[in-house]
Amino acid sequence: MADKIQTRREVSRPNLVVGIGASAGGFEAIANFLEHIEAGHGLALIVVFHLDAQTPNLLPSLLAKSTPLQVVEAIDGMDLS
């Protein structure tokens, strides 16, 4: 059990940043992928969808239902920690 405990420093900075992109029709594939990613691996996943900018963005809340990872909407200049 002790080997599964991570310090704040280990959790706060990703070891690897992975970008994933899809059109609006790719939601199901991205959600399926995220279902198989476990938290605590030091990954920052950046998911980008091609969507109409005028449409309200419900994707963070929808994707959060598919993964144990924290899901937030990115903003310009956001820190990945």
Secondary structure, 3 states (H helix, E strand, C coil): CHHHCCCHHHHHCCCEEEEEEEEHHHHHHHHHHHHCCCCCCCEEEEEEEECCCCCCCCHHHHHHCCCCCCCCCCCCCCCCC
